[in-house]
Amino acid sequence: MKSRVIGSKIEAEEEKFADYLKRVGLKLSSGRTKVFKIVMDSHGHFAAEEIVKFCKQKNTKVSRATIYRSLHEMLEAGIIRETAFGEKHHHFEHMYDEKPHHHARCVRCSKIIEFPDMKEDQVYVPFLEKQGFKILGHEMHFYGLCRNCRDS
């Protein structure tokens, strides 16, 4: 039963993506569809270059440009969200099965700990809106040392 629910959520995300593309005058091409399916099959955080590497390993014929363009389009469609984790390249995660959460990253080993949103936005959203700031999204990151790195 759970796989049927997940399948229907992914189908809803694909429809959302197709609707976005149509709205901006693009089509759900075979390349975009391949990238979409790889992203939906991924778990946790991923970088664009990991998708490129995966496509090469699986001999999936999708260009690097199509991968980067598709990720950008999925980001704009609200299918995935982006985070930098303090690195030069960005990471992504899909949002269909995600509860609001934040990240803590170990600066030594790069381990990422996810923790639930604790409604912090109830404090800063009213303040920013009062200043006339329109919030489009937010992310909160903590940096430090994980238990293993701290103890070694």
C-alpha positions in Angstrom: 0.0 0.0 0.0 2.8 2.4 0.9 4.4 2.1 -2.6 1.1 3.0 -4.2 1.0 6.2 -2.1 4.6 7.0 -3.0 3.8 6.3 -6.6 0.8 8.6 -6.6 2.9 11.4 -4.9 5.6 11.0 -7.6 2.9 11.1 -10.3 1.6 14.3 -8.7 5.1 15.8 -8.7 5.6 14.9 -12.4 2.2 16.6 -13.2 3.4 19.6 -11.2 6.6 19.7 -13.2 4.8 19.3 -16.6 2.4 22.1 -15.6 5.3 24.4 -14.7 7.1 23.6 -18.0 3.9 24.3 -20.0 3.4 27.6 -18.2 6.9 28.7 -19.2 6.6 27.4 -22.8 8.6 24.2 -22.5 7.9 20.6 -22.9 8.5 17.6 -20.7 11.1 16.2 -23.1 12.6 12.7 -22.8 15.8 14.2 -21.2 13.8 16.1 -18.6 11.8 13.0 -17.9 15.0 10.9 -17.4 16.4 13.5 -15.0 13.1 13.8 -13.1 13.0 10.0 -12.6 16.6 9.9 -11.4 15.9 12.7 -8.9 12.7 11.0 -7.6 14.6 7.7 -7.2 17.3 9.5 -5.2 17.2 9.6 -1.4 18.8 12.3 0.7 20.9 15.1 -0.7 22.5 15.0 -4.1 24.6 17.3 -6.3 24.2 17.9 -10.0 27.5 16.2 -10.7 26.3 13.1 -8.9 23.4 13.0 -11.4 25.9 13.4 -14.3 28.1 10.6 -12.9 25.1 8.3 -12.4 23.9 8.9 -16.0 27.4 8.0 -17.3 27.6 4.9 -15.2 24.1 3.7 -16.3 24.8 4.8 -19.9 21.8 7.1 -19.8 22.0 9.5 -22.7 21.4 12.9 -21.1 23.7 15.8 -21.6 25.3 17.7 -18.7 23.5 20.8 -19.9 20.1 19.0 -19.8 20.8 17.8 -16.3 21.7 21.2 -15.0 18.8 22.9 -16.9 16.3 20.3 -15.6 17.5 20.7 -12.0 17.0 24.4 -12.3 13.5 23.9 -13.8 12.6 21.5 -11.0 13.8 24.0 -8.5 11.7 26.7 -10.0 8.7 24.3 -10.1 9.0 23.6 -6.4 9.9 19.9 -7.0 13.3 20.1 -5.3 15.0 22.6 -3.0 18.6 23.7 -3.0 21.1 24.1 -0.3 24.8 25.0 -0.4 26.1 23.5 2.9 28.9 26.0 2.9 30.5 24.5 -0.2 31.0 25.9 -3.7 28.5 23.6 -5.3 24.9 23.2 -4.3 23.0 20.1 -3.1 19.4 19.3 -3.8 16.7 17.2 -2.2 13.2 16.5 -3.4 10.4 17.8 -1.4 7.4 15.5 -1.9 8.2 13.3 1.1 10.1 15.9 3.2 8.9 17.5 6.4 10.2 20.9 7.1 13.7 20.5 8.5 17.1 22.1 8.9 20.7 20.9 8.6 23.8 20.8 10.7 27.1 20.0 8.9 30.4 18.8 10.4 33.2 21.0 9.1 35.7 18.2 9.4 34.0 15.1 7.9 31.0 16.8 6.2 28.5 14.6 7.9 25.0 16.2 7.7 22.5 15.9 10.5 18.9 16.7 9.7 16.7 18.0 12.5 13.0 19.1 12.5 11.8 22.6 12.0 10.9 24.1 15.4 8.7 26.9 14.1 11.5 29.5 14.3 9.8 31.2 11.4 7.0 32.4 13.7 9.6 34.7 15.2 11.4 36.1 12.1 8.7 36.0 9.4 6.5 38.7 11.1 9.6 40.9 11.6 10.7 40.6 8.0 7.2 41.1 6.6 6.8 44.2 8.8 10.0 45.5 7.1 8.2 45.0 3.7 10.3 41.9 2.8 8.6 39.2 0.7 9.9 35.8 1.8 10.3 33.3 -1.0 11.9 30.6 1.1 14.5 30.0 3.8 17.1 27.6 5.0 18.9 27.4 8.3 22.3 25.7 8.6 24.5 25.0 11.6 28.2 24.3 11.3 30.4 22.6 13.8 32.0 19.3 14.8 30.0 16.0 15.0 30.5 13.7 17.9 33.0 11.4 16.1 35.2 14.3 15.0 35.0 16.1 18.3 36.1 13.0 20.2 39.0 12.1 17.9 
